[in-house]
Amino acid sequence: MAGYTDMVFRQICKQRGAGLVYTEFVSADAIVRHKARTMTYLRFEESERPVGVQIFGSDPQTVALAVELIAEKFQPDLIDLNFGCSVRKVVKKQAGAALLKDLPLLQKIAEAAVGAINLPVTAKYRMGWSPGQNVAVEVAQRLEQAGVVAITIHPRTAIEAFKKPADWKVIAAVKAAVSIPVIGNGDIKTAEDAKRMLVETGCDAVMIGRGALANPWIFQQVAELLQTGIVSTCFSPSDKVLLCLEHLQREAELVGFDHATRLMKKFYGWYFRGIPAAARIREQLVRSSDYRQTYQFLISLLK
């Protein structure tokens, strides 16, 4: 998730049971041009492994060159191709979910990436571009033919974004159509949701996105439910405040006090969701432009 899954948040999730984490997705064009800011998004620490780097692009040769550079310089455990992002600045470049309107080109991009490196290549995509279009099975089969070793399917169309419930039946259809591992994604908010997706669709794993923003403990809870049948890990409002404080401090160590103060504002709506007086807390934190002030306000919530 661009803007969220930086090194600090990935480590927070990893420490709470995430089995595989991904960098923020980056542009193949920017990588080939060696843009400094883009390169910072690709940094990770050994403690995060296994870790994947997700990229997007619209030209097979550029994507091939980009994955070569990533493999050589950063040596992640896998490269993930994004064919699902519907953000305007991505699709206007005919990348991300826009490629669901040009499946031959999508397949060529996957083939180019697979052929360029020895690392595993995976892909994530949506079920189609617009309501009424469902190319999920065809895309899965094309990706398997291209040599992609696993796929993640988000069963909504690009135009729908997150406006309607994910159609998990699409995940089941994809799983039945290919022999490579299928990862399900969409509407996983609790450990029970993850177990239900595994049972209902037969998918091999689940990918959790926004659910982890609201509850970084969800990975541990899923593992507990699958292994023991119960969820023993729980958290209180104080636990969320403490984790938010830790997150703020670690961001400050990584990017500096001022940048951390700005960066964290996007997380407060997630951290304090469901907490008493959440609206007042979020407003106070978002209005703060001073690291010390922000830190002291969070400390005050523990008293």
C-alpha positions as a Python dict, from the first residue, in 0.01 Angstrom:
ca = {
    (1, 'M'): (0, 0, 0),
    (2, 'A'): (174, 311, -126),
    (3, 'G'): (234, 563, 148),
    (4, 'Y'): (180, 310, 427),
    (5, 'T'): (401, 2, 397),
    (6, 'D'): (732, 171, 462),
    (7, 'M'): (1012, -1, 650),
    (8, 'V'): (877, 88, 995),
    (9, 'F'): (522, -32, 937),
    (10, 'R'): (645, -350, 766),
    (11, 'Q'): (855, -428, 1071),
    (12, 'I'): (562, -361, 1302),
    (13, 'C'): (355, -614, 1106),
    (14, 'K'): (642, -861, 1081),
    (15, 'Q'): (694, -853, 1457),
    (16, 'R'): (326, -936, 1497),
    (17, 'G'): (324, -1240, 1276),
    (18, 'A'): (311, -1132, 911),
    (19, 'G'): (454, -1414, 702),
    (20, 'L'): (550, -1206, 398),
    (21, 'V'): (568, -829, 357),
    (22, 'Y'): (597, -605, 51),
    (23, 'T'): (759, -270, -10),
    (24, 'E'): (552, 23, -128),
    (25, 'F'): (498, -27, -500),
    (26, 'V'): (728, 170, -726),
    (27, 'S'): (745, 274, -1090),
    (28, 'A'): (961, 70, -1327),
    (29, 'D'): (1034, 388, -1520),
    (30, 'A'): (1158, 564, -1206),
    (31, 'I'): (1381, 270, -1118),
    (32, 'V'): (1540, 266, -1462),
    (33, 'R'): (1604, 639, -1428),
    (34, 'H'): (1763, 578, -1085),
    (35, 'K'): (1540, 834, -915),
    (36, 'A'): (1678, 877, -564),
    (37, 'R'): (1342, 903, -388),
    (38, 'T'): (1214, 590, -558),
    (39, 'M'): (1522, 396, -455),
    (40, 'T'): (1461, 478, -88),
    (41, 'Y'): (1126, 299, -108),
    (42, 'L'): (1310, -24, -191),
    (43, 'R'): (1525, -38, 121),
    (44, 'F'): (1453, -308, 374),
    (45, 'E'): (1629, -479, 662),
    (46, 'E'): (1720, -847, 687),
    (47, 'S'): (1471, -890, 972),
    (48, 'E'): (1189, -827, 724),
    (49, 'R'): (1259, -1131, 510),
    (50, 'P'): (1087, -1281, 328),
    (51, 'V'): (1015, -950, 158),
    (52, 'G'): (886, -870, -190),
    (53, 'V'): (933, -560, -402),
    (54, 'Q'): (623, -458, -595),
    (55, 'I'): (654, -259, -918),
    (56, 'F'): (428, -127, -1190),
    (57, 'G'): (498, -40, -1552),
    (58, 'S'): (355, -51, -1902),
    (59, 'D'): (656, -138, -2117),
    (60, 'P'): (798, -494, -2110),
    (61, 'Q'): (1158, -387, -2177),
    (62, 'T'): (1150, -121, -1906),
    (63, 'V'): (999, -365, -1656),
    (64, 'A'): (1263, -623, -1742),
    (65, 'L'): (1543, -373, -1687),
    (66, 'A'): (1385, -251, -1363),
    (67, 'V'): (1359, -599, -1211),
    (68, 'E'): (1720, -669, -1308),
    (69, 'L'): (1833, -356, -1126),
    (70, 'I'): (1623, -440, -821),
    (71, 'A'): (1749, -797, -806),
    (72, 'E'): (2112, -689, -836),
    (73, 'K'): (2104, -393, -597),
    (74, 'F'): (1851, -494, -331),
    (75, 'Q'): (1820, -874, -357),
    (76, 'P'): (1463, -914, -231),
    (77, 'D'): (1305, -1257, -201),
    (78, 'L'): (1065, -1194, -489),
    (79, 'I'): (937, -936, -735),
    (80, 'D'): (563, -868, -748),
    (81, 'L'): (398, -713, -1053),
    (82, 'N'): (110, -478, -982),
    (83, 'F'): (-180, -514, -1225),
    (84, 'G'): (-442, -392, -981),
    (85, 'C'): (-377, -32, -881),
    (86, 'S'): (-652, 199, -1004),
    (87, 'V'): (-498, 527, -886),
    (88, 'R'): (-526, 786, -1162),
    (89, 'K'): (-155, 868, -1192),
    (90, 'V'): (-83, 497, -1247),
    (91, 'V'): (-359, 408, -1493),
    (92, 'K'): (-300, 720, -1705),
    (93, 'K'): (41, 570, -1780),
    (94, 'Q'): (-140, 254, -1897),
    (95, 'A'): (1, 65, -1600),
    (96, 'G'): (-153, -105, -1298),
    (97, 'A'): (-519, -194, -1348),
    (98, 'A'): (-521, -28, -1691),
    (99, 'L'): (-347, -340, -1821),
    (100, 'L'): (-664, -538, -1749),
    (101, 'K'): (-789, -376, -2071),
    (102, 'D'): (-490, -514, -2266),
    (103, 'L'): (-427, -872, -2157),
    (104, 'P'): (-171, -956, -2429),
    (105, 'L'): (45, -665, -2309),
    (106, 'L'): (-6, -768, -1946),
    (107, 'Q'): (122, -1115, -2034),
    (108, 'K'): (422, -975, -2223),
    (109, 'I'): (519, -766, -1920),
    (110, 'A'): (499, -1073, -1698),
    (111, 'E'): (706, -1278, -1945),
    (112, 'A'): (967, -1003, -1964),
    (113, 'A'): (1002, -986, -1586),
    (114, 'V'): (1021, -1363, -1547),
    (115, 'G'): (1283, -1389, -1821),
    (116, 'A'): (1503, -1114, -1680),
    (117, 'I'): (1582, -1255, -1337),
    (118, 'N'): (1624, -1576, -1138),
    (119, 'L'): (1413, -1450, -850),
    (120, 'P'): (1050, -1565, -819),
    (121, 'V'): (802, -1332, -989),
    (122, 'T'): (448, -1301, -857),
    (123, 'A'): (159, -1075, -958),
    (124, 'K'): (-138, -904, -799),
    (125, 'Y'): (-444, -794, -994),
    (126, 'R'): (-813, -708, -977),
    (127, 'M'): (-1086, -912, -1142),
    (128, 'G'): (-1137, -661, -1423),
    (129, 'W'): (-1146, -298, -1521),
    (130, 'S'): (-1515, -209, -1493),
    (131, 'P'): (-1835, -356, -1346),
    (132, 'G'): (-1957, -646, -1551),
    (133, 'Q'): (-1607, -736, -1666),
    (134, 'N'): (-1452, -1044, -1508),
    (135, 'V'): (-1122, -1152, -1662),
    (136, 'A'): (-985, -1300, -1340),
    (137, 'V'): (-951, -1656, -1468),
    (138, 'E'): (-804, -1555, -1805),
    (139, 'V'): (-549, -1328, -1637),
    (140, 'A'): (-452, -1606, -1395),
    (141, 'Q'): (-399, -1850, -1682),
    (142, 'R'): (-196, -1598, -1882),
    (143, 'L'): (22, -1524, -1578),
    (144, 'E'): (78, -1895, -1517),
    (145, 'Q'): (179, -1938, -1882),
    (146, 'A'): (418, -1645, -1844),
    (147, 'G'): (602, -1821, -1562),
    (148, 'V'): (465, -1627, -1266),
    (149, 'V'): (494, -1852, -959),
    (150, 'A'): (199, -1721, -755),
    (151, 'I'): (-86, -1475, -797),
    (152, 'T'): (-292, -1255, -568),
    (153, 'I'): (-646, -1177, -678),
    (154, 'H'): (-852, -888, -540),
    (155, 'P'): (-1209, -966, -651),
    (156, 'R'): (-1335, -618, -729),
    (157, 'T'): (-1298, -423, -1052),
    (158, 'A'): (-1079, -116, -1079),
    (159, 'I'): (-1371, 120, -1126),
    (160, 'E'): (-1548, -21, -819),
    (161, 'A'): (-1243, 50, -600),
    (162, 'F'): (-1368, -47, -251),
    (163, 'K'): (-1731, 56, -298),
    (164, 'K'): (-1883, -293, -285),
    (165, 'P'): (-1802, -616, -103),
    (166, 'A'): (-1526, -830, -251),
    (167, 'D'): (-1667, -1126, -446),
    (168, 'W'): (-1481, -1420, -298),
    (169, 'K'): (-1640, -1659, -548),
    (170, 'V'): (-1398, -1511, -802),
    (171, 'I'): (-1105, -1625, -586),
    (172, 'A'): (-1245, -1979, -582),
    (173, 'A'): (-1282, -1976, -962),
    (174, 'V'): (-923, -1863, -1007),
    (175, 'K'): (-796, -2129, -766),
    (176, 'A'): (-978, -2396, -966),
    (177, 'A'): (-832, -2271, -1295),
    (178, 'V'): (-456, -2273, -1224),
    (179, 'S'): (-197, -2493, -1056),
    (180, 'I'): (19, -2217, -906),
    (181, 'P'): (-55, -2085, -554),
    (182, 'V'): (-343, -1838, -531),
    (183, 'I'): (-352, -1570, -262),
    (184, 'G'): (-688, -1418, -175),
    (185, 'N'): (-728, -1050, -95),
    (186, 'G'): (-1021, -830, -2),
    (187, 'D'): (-1233, -759, 308),
    (188, 'I'): (-1007, -935, 559),
    (189, 'K'): (-1077, -733, 873),
    (190, 'T'): (-1058, -1006, 1137),
    (191, 'A'): (-893, -1342, 1192),
    (192, 'E'): (-1231, -1502, 1136),
    (193, 'D'): (-1252, -1336, 794),
    (194, 'A'): (-916, -1486, 697),
    (195, 'K'): (-1017, -1836, 802),
    (196, 'R'): (-1349, -1805, 621),
    (197, 'M'): (-1175, -1697, 299),
    (198, 'L'): (-942, -1996, 316),
    (199, 'V'): (-1234, -2234, 370),
    (200, 'E'): (-1477, -2081, 119),
    (201, 'T'): (-1233, -2025, -168),
    (202, 'G'): (-967, -2293, -120),
    (203, 'C'): (-698, -2029, -172),
    (204, 'D'): (-347, -2103, -48),
    (205, 'A'): (-296, -1787, 158),
    (206, 'V'): (-455, -1453, 236),
    (207, 'M'): (-314, -1105, 185),
    (208, 'I'): (-417, -847, 443),
    (209, 'G'): (-400, -478, 357),
    (210, 'R'): (-624, -218, 520),
    (211, 'G'): (-717, -462, 794),
    (212, 'A'): (-359, -442, 922),
    (213, 'L'): (-375, -63, 941),
    (214, 'A'): (-663, -85, 1187),
    (215, 'N'): (-516, -387, 1368),
    (216, 'P'): (-147, -473, 1323),
    (217, 'W'): (-201, -770, 1558),
    (218, 'I'): (-425, -938, 1300),
    (219, 'F'): (-147, -1158, 1162),
    (220, 'Q'): (-83, -1313, 1502),
    (221, 'Q'): (-455, -1354, 1556),
    (222, 'V'): (-498, -1536, 1224),
    (223, 'A'): (-215, -1776, 1308),
    (224, 'E'): (-367, -1846, 1651),
    (225, 'L'): (-711, -1912, 1507),
    (226, 'L'): (-578, -2150, 1242),
    (227, 'Q'): (-351, -2336, 1484),
    (228, 'T'): (-565, -2353, 1797),
    (229, 'G'): (-919, -2260, 1693),
    (230, 'I'): (-924, -1957, 1923),
    (231, 'V'): (-785, -1605, 1922),
    (232, 'S'): (-602, -1530, 2246),
    (233, 'T'): (-425, -1210, 2139),
    (234, 'C'): (-628, -902, 2215),
    (235, 'F'): (-545, -536, 2258),
    (236, 'S'): (-678, -242, 2454),
    (237, 'P'): (-696, 128, 2366),
    (238, 'S'): (-377, 172, 2569),
    (239, 'D'): (-203, -94, 2362),
    (240, 'K'): (-292, 97, 2046),
    (241, 'V'): (-163, 424, 2193),
    (242, 'L'): (162, 255, 2294),
    (243, 'L'): (206, 108, 1947),
    (244, 'C'): (130, 444, 1789),
    (245, 'L'): (398, 601, 2011),
    (246, 'E'): (646, 334, 1908),
    (247, 'H'): (558, 389, 1543),
    (248, 'L'): (611, 765, 1576),
    (249, 'Q'): (948, 720, 1747),
    (250, 'R'): (1074, 469, 1492),
    (251, 'E'): (968, 690, 1203),
    (252, 'A'): (1155, 981, 1364),
    (253, 'E'): (1468, 768, 1386),
    (254, 'L'): (1434, 678, 1019),
    (255, 'V'): (1325, 1003, 854),
    (256, 'G'): (1365, 1276, 1116),
    (257, 'F'): (1129, 1449, 1360),
    (258, 'D'): (954, 1685, 1118),
    (259, 'H'): (892, 1429, 846),
    (260, 'A'): (774, 1171, 1100),
    (261, 'T'): (525, 1420, 1246),
    (262, 'R'): (373, 1477, 901),
    (263, 'L'): (391, 1116, 787),
    (264, 'M'): (211, 976, 1090),
    (265, 'K'): (-101, 1185, 1035),
    (266, 'K'): (-235, 937, 781),
    (267, 'F'): (-215, 658, 1041),
    (268, 'Y'): (-409, 820, 1325),
    (269, 'G'): (-751, 749, 1176),
    (270, 'W'): (-661, 380, 1174),
    (271, 'Y'): (-490, 360, 1512),
    (272, 'F'): (-775, 527, 1699),
    (273, 'R'): (-1068, 374, 1516),
    (274, 'G'): (-1322, 254, 1771),
    (275, 'I'): (-1152, 423, 2067),
    (276, 'P'): (-1363, 655, 2287),
    (277, 'A'): (-1329, 1019, 2179),
    (278, 'A'): (-1150, 904, 1863),
    (279, 'A'): (-1260, 1206, 1659),
    (280, 'R'): (-1121, 1452, 1915),
    (281, 'I'): (-794, 1257, 1942),
    (282, 'R'): (-748, 1242, 1566),
    (283, 'E'): (-820, 1612, 1527),
    (284, 'Q'): (-565, 1705, 1793),
    (285, 'L'): (-297, 1483, 1640),
    (286, 'V'): (-358, 1595, 1282),
    (287, 'R'): (-343, 1960, 1382),
    (288, 'S'): (-11, 1915, 1559),
    (289, 'S'): (294, 2018, 1358),
    (290, 'D'): (551, 1964, 1634),
    (291, 'Y'): (701, 1626, 1719),
    (292, 'R'): (736, 1695, 2092),
    (293, 'Q'): (378, 1822, 2110),
    (294, 'T'): (252, 1513, 1930),
    (295, 'Y'): (454, 1282, 2152),
    (296, 'Q'): (337, 1449, 2473),
    (297, 'F'): (-27, 1436, 2364),
    (298, 'L'): (1, 1062, 2300),
    (299, 'I'): (162, 1016, 2642),
    (300, 'S'): (-128, 1204, 2799),
    (301, 'L'): (-373, 951, 2659),
    (302, 'L'): (-210, 683, 2878),
    (303, 'K'): (-277, 868, 3203),
}
